[in-house]
Amino acid sequence: AGVPKSERTTVHKNLTFSLACAEGFLMTSEWAKANEVACVAVTVAMHFLFLAAFSWMLVEGLLLWRKVVAVSMHPGPG
């Protein structure tokens, strides 16, 4: 709706999407136990999505580091 477009909101949207998809696959994992191919497919998808979520967390940490620490490393005028 009225969400401002910034790097931070983009990271949060992608992080939320990857976590929601991974949790969806986690809920279907009980069903996939019956079929070996489905079990492997759900496991691969979950690993990929949780890896994506951790990667987005890393991106968020680097973004916060750049906004907080990197700014204070440059001396101001005078």
N, C-alpha and C positions, 0 to 999 in steps of 0.2 A: 504494500500500500504506500506508505510514506517513508519507507526505509531509505536513508541516505546511502549513496554509493561511495564506499571507501574500501581501502584494502582490508581493513579489519572486519567489516561486515561480509565481504566476499570470503575471507578465510573462515569466518564463523558459519556461513551458509554451507560451504563445502564440507566443513567438519561435521556439521549436523547431518547433512545428507549421507555422508559415508557411514557415520555411526548408526543412523536410522536403518540404512540398508543392511548393515552387518547384523543388527539386532533382528531384523526381519528374517535373515537367513538362519540366525540362531534359533528362532522360533520354529523354523521348518526342519531343523536338524533331527528332531525326534522322528519325524515322518520319513526322513531320508535313510534312516538306519536299515530299513527293510531292503533297499536296493543299493548294491555296491557302487554302481555308477553315479547314482544320485548322491550318495554319501560323499564320494570323492569330489563331485562338482560343488556341493554345498560347502565342503571343507575348503576347497580352493578359493571359492568366492568369499568366504568369511575371512580367510587369511589375507587376501588381497584388500578387502575393505577395511580391516583393522590396520593393516600396514598403511593404507591411504590416510586413515584417521590419525595415526601417529605421525605421519609425515606432515599433515596439516597442523598438528600441534607444534611440531618443530618450526614450521613456517610462522606460526603465531608467536612463538618465543623469539624468533629472530626479528620479527617485526617490532615486538615490544622492546627488544634490546636496542634496535636502531632508533626508536623514538625516545628512549630514556637515557641509555648509556652513551650512545654515539654522539648525541647532541651535547652532552656535558664534556666530552673529550676535546671538542674544538673550543679554544679560548675565544671569548668575545672581543669586541673592539676595545682598545685602549687599555 
